[in-house]
Each structure stands twice: as structure tokens, then as C-alpha cells.
Amino acid sequence: MANLSLKYEKSVFFVGIISLIILPNHDIFNWFFAGTLLIIWKQLLAVTLGILSINLLCDARTVKNRGTKHIRSILFVLAFTIFISVILSLIQGLSSIRVMYAVLAYIGMFGGTSFAVATMSLGRTLLVLRIVSILGIISMTGLIIDYYTEWFDFLPRSGDIGLEEQILKGYLRRACFLFGASTTIFPFISFSILSSSILYLRHYARTDKNYFITQLFLAPIALFFTASRAQFLLLGLFMALVLLIISKKFFKIQIVIVLFITLLLSLFGASMLTNETTQTSELTERYKYSLNSDQEGNDTRYQSWQDGIELFSDYSLQSLIGIGLGSSMGMINDEKESTRHYESSFFQAYSEAGYLGLILRYYPGLIALTFLLKYHCNTRHQMIKRIFIAWFVLYFASISTSPTASAYHTQFIYFIAVAFAIKIRLFCYTVD
């Protein structure tokens, strides 16, 4: 039995590592597999990890673990909720293919919880944190390169419009590297900063410290070039909170000086780079008046949010149960007109599945937050706990202000964080 459990753990860990590496870089694979049956590779990956995860979580040895018991309870609630939502969606006439894709868009990467469990059980937590930190640095560097070069303009997201043509026609150039969209970057980049900050808190290996310092320098520049105002502001807030939390323990003048100089160099680097682009004024103006309703994009976004709020004033049965899972998925070709996503994963979930949709989107994270808040620990563990709390709050803010929660890499990171938070005591001890 023990050997079988170990086999499950290693299988989940292996597939999880692959998912961790390729999902944030999915656009290159979408391009490579375009026009073939393997275009559904993300869905196949989600199903594979899901089957392995169920085997692991139903294993007798794993069930005895109290933390896993709570994770299994969350997954049971999600499974029951999605089952009811599927039935209601089919009754309302939505196609089975649309509903199936929607199921994966809501909970397809729930295997992230099992991956986190396997990671801690195998004693590979530090390895995963280092991998995430390195991937974050690669992504940040890639975003900067993407903005200034045409290397990635062959990808579908560019619409066959190259750098010169974008600049000539006055289109706003937005870096997104291999993420597929510039609005889906914050959850992964912020989780990478979370990972490197925890490595920094260990205060042992110099390499671990360098991950964090490097990300402090690269992250503001990288997110600046996405031209995503919400993500840029959320990243700045998250970095400020992380630095504030860390300073409680390591409030030494040399560390404060190093971090301050790093941030100054980052801002200086961003200004030097943007001085050479023809869109300096456009980007600066975009961020300078980020919240103004008359700015391009904000007028539509604010109106969509207002329309989303009005959904809660409708007490009809259809409003309460939603108009069907996947109804807002425009990529599904089933001859059914897609509905609005209201520029928000919160309103999108409520529109599609009513209160059941909100449970699917937010219940795991809220349960994770309750475990974090109840955890009493020493000073260093307290800081790790606070960094996780900050990440969950800003993650919710991120997906609630854009319809990005269904992205597979976003889902995966979210479910990993949920499991780490629920088993926060074990997590903290595995990184010591």
C-alpha cells in the first residue's frame, strides 16, 4: 500500500511539474498544435492530472492525513456544485461541448491541490519554489524582450501585425510573452514573487536571496510593458506588502538599502527603456490616469461592472441559477450566441451559474484564507502566512476585475496555493 501511494505521489508530482512549466507558456504550444487534434492539449493535460489526483486523494494512506481530508472536502463541494450547474445548464439548452469546456474552465486544474500535497509529502517544496522563481524570472525577461522585438509576433495573439505596423498605425503594443494575453499574467508573476520571498526568508543560500532581488528589479519593468493598469497596480501593491512583511523580521539597514537601491534601479531601468520606444507617452499616460473613467477601455469596463452589479437586483429564477455554464465562451462554435463576461470573473461566474458559479470560483480560496487566519506560529512562519494572505486577497482582486480566472495556468497556480495554505503548518516546516 505504501509503495502504491508513493507511486501515485510521484506520478502527480511529475505531471504537475510539466504543467507548471508549460501552462504559463501555453501560447507557443497552441501555435504548434494549431489545426491538429492536439490543439486540446491543455484539456488532455487537465484530465490526466485530474485522474491521477483522484487516485492519490482516494488512497487510504493519503486519506489519513488530516490536511488532505480538508482538501478532499473542498473538492467534494466543487464536484457537487459543478454537477448541479451542469444539469441546470443542459436543461437550459446549452450544448454538451460548451458545458464540458466550461467545467474545465472552472475546476479543470483542481489537480493543483494534489500536486501541492505530493510536493510536500515527497519533501520537494523548496524545489518547486525554486522552479517557480526561475520560471518567473524567465517570464519577466521574456515580457521585456517581447515588447521590443518581433520574435514572438508569429503567435496568433499578434493578429499577424508586426512591430513596425503596430507602431505605424498607432496600436498600443502590449507585451504578453507566451501567456497568450497580457491580462492573465499577474497571478503567475505574483506567485513567483511569493515563492522567491519565502526562499529569501529562509536566509540561507545566497542563490535563494538572489531570486527575490532579481524579481524585484524585473517585475515592475515587465508588468509595465503589459499596459495592463490593474495588473501593474496590483503588482506594485503586492510587492510593497511583501517588503513590509519581510522588514518586520529583517529590519537591518544594509538589507533596507539593498532593497531600496534595487527598486530605484528598476524604476531607472524602466525609464531608460521606455525613452527609446515611440510609445513612451502612451504608456505613461495610460498609467498616470489609470482609474479615470474617460480613459480608453475604462469607460467600457466600468459600464460592464455596473451592468454586472445590476444582475444582483434581478431576483428571477434564471438570474439566481445563471444562464448556463460556458454561455460567455466565445471560442465555442456551436451556433449559439455567446453572452457577456462583464469584464470580471466574479460577474461572469454569477451570470453563468448564479451563486453556484461564485462557489466554484471563490470557495476554495476563502476556505484557504480561514486556515491561514487560524494558524498560530513563530515569527518567520507568521510572515509566510501573511504573504499568502496578501496573495489570495490580491488574486481575488485580479480575477474580479478581469475575466481571467478560467486560464489554465491561473487555475493551476490558484489550486496549488489553496493546498499550501490549507496545509500551511506542514508547508512552513518543509521550507525550514
Secondary structure, DSSP 4 states (H G I P E B T S, - for coil): -HHHHHHHHHHHHHHHHHHHHHGGGHHHHHHHHTTSGGGGHHHHHHHHHHHHHHHHHTSHHHHTSHHHHHHHHHHHHHHHHHHHHHHHHHHTT--HHHHHHHHHHHHTTTHHHHHHHHHHHTT-HHHHHHHHHHHHHHHHHHHHHHHH-STTTTSGGGTT--HHHHHHTTPPP---TTSSSTTS-HHHHHHHHHHHHHHHHH---HHHHHHHHHHHHHHHHHHHTTT-HHHHHHHHHHHHHHHHHHHTT---HHHHHHHHHHHHHHHHHHHHHHTTSTTHHHHHHHHHTTT-TTSTTHHHHHHHHHHHHHGGG--SHHHHH-S-TTTT-TT--SS------TT-HHHHHHHHHHHHHHHHHHHHHHHHHHHHHH----HHHHHHHHHHHHHHHHHHHHHHTSS-TT-HHHHHHHHHHHHHHHTHHHHHHHH-
